[in-house]
């Protein structure tokens, strides 16, 4: 009985490894802001322009980036860890501003805007 459980655990893990090669992972990223855009060259080096005076580079050799529209991109790859680290790297370059709602967010992520200070003189 003990050997059968070990064999079944091994086959389940082996099956999970083989199916991971054929099951791609993806993340959809949207960004909002005046003048925000992203470049990508042939070697999958991502260069966002998020209002900084210098360029920030994000190297992703094992992840493919496709542009869905002017303000949304699609990060696609076979390894879940690579896709998540690349997408979190893009999001960390310009997090959401809670007062204006501008910045980078994942698709289906809920963003709550905070109410600003209200002056006592109206």
C-alpha positions as a printed Julia matrix, in Angstrom:
122×3 Matrix{Float64}:
   0.0    0.0     0.0
   2.85   2.37    0.84
   4.57   1.75   -2.5
   1.39   2.35   -4.47
   0.9    5.76   -2.8
   4.48   6.76   -3.56
   4.14   5.6    -7.17
   0.88   7.52   -7.58
   2.46  10.68   -6.12
   5.43  10.33   -8.5
   3.18   9.88  -11.56
   1.07  12.88  -10.56
   4.16  15.08  -10.23
   5.56  13.78  -13.54
   2.24  14.43  -15.27
   2.19  17.95  -13.86
   5.68  18.64  -15.23
   4.78  17.42  -18.74
   1.51  19.35  -18.9
   3.27  22.56  -17.79
   5.2   22.58  -21.08
   1.98  22.66  -23.08
  -0.05  24.98  -20.87
   1.05  28.6   -21.36
   0.57  31.31  -18.77
  -0.33  34.92  -19.47
  -1.09  38.23  -17.83
  -2.87  41.2   -19.3
  -1.61  44.61  -18.17
  -3.3   47.95  -18.7
  -1.91  51.39  -18.0
  -3.56  54.77  -17.77
  -1.92  58.16  -17.91
  -1.14  61.04  -20.18
   1.87  60.24  -22.38
   2.43  56.71  -21.03
   3.6   54.16  -23.6
   5.84  51.11  -23.85
   8.54  50.15  -26.36
   9.71  46.61  -27.12
  12.6   45.59  -29.33
  13.28  42.27  -31.06
  15.12  40.83  -28.05
  12.06  41.37  -25.8
  13.63  44.24  -23.89
  10.75  46.26  -22.51
  11.24  50.02  -22.15
   8.31  51.88  -20.63
   7.97  55.65  -20.85
   6.06  56.52  -17.71
   7.02  60.15  -17.22
  10.59  59.6   -15.99
  13.5   61.62  -17.33
  15.55  58.49  -18.06
  14.74  55.11  -19.55
  14.08  52.04  -17.44
  14.78  48.65  -19.0
  13.23  45.29  -18.18
  14.9   42.27  -19.78
  12.63  39.29  -20.43
  14.26  36.74  -22.76
  11.81  33.9   -22.04
   8.59  35.93  -22.15
   6.77  37.28  -25.18
   5.07  40.67  -25.02
   2.29  41.56  -27.43
   0.53  44.91  -27.73
  -3.27  44.59  -27.7
  -3.93  48.31  -27.92
  -2.21  51.57  -27.16
  -2.77  51.16  -23.42
  -2.8   47.38  -22.86
  -0.19  44.66  -23.3
  -0.23  40.88  -23.1
   2.63  39.06  -21.31
   2.85  35.44  -22.42
   5.2   32.56  -21.59
   5.53  28.88  -20.75
   6.97  29.31  -17.25
   4.63  30.86  -14.71
   7.45  32.31  -12.63
   8.92  34.24  -15.59
   5.54  35.67  -16.56
   4.78  36.78  -13.01
   8.19  38.38  -12.41
   8.05  40.27  -15.72
   4.52  41.52  -15.16
   5.28  42.54  -11.56
   8.41  44.33  -12.8
   6.33  46.38  -15.23
   3.78  47.16  -12.54
   6.49  48.2   -10.06
   7.84  50.82  -12.48
   4.68  52.93  -12.13
   2.24  51.86   -9.38
  -1.31  53.18   -9.28
  -1.75  56.67   -7.84
  -4.7   56.44   -5.46
  -5.74  60.06   -6.01
  -5.65  60.26   -9.82
  -6.01  56.6   -10.83
  -3.04  56.78  -13.19
  -0.45  54.03  -13.39
  -0.08  50.37  -14.32
  -2.58  47.74  -13.25
  -3.45  44.16  -14.09
  -6.61  43.37  -15.99
  -9.62  42.88  -13.7
  -7.84  44.59  -10.83
 -10.13  46.86   -8.86
  -8.71  50.33   -8.25
 -10.33  52.55   -5.65
  -9.74  56.27   -5.89
  -9.24  58.19   -2.68
 -11.09  61.44   -2.13
  -8.75  64.41   -1.87
  -8.75  67.12    0.76
 -11.87  69.24    0.81
 -11.3   72.9     1.56
 -13.33  74.5     4.33
 -13.86  77.56    2.09
 -16.53  76.76   -0.44
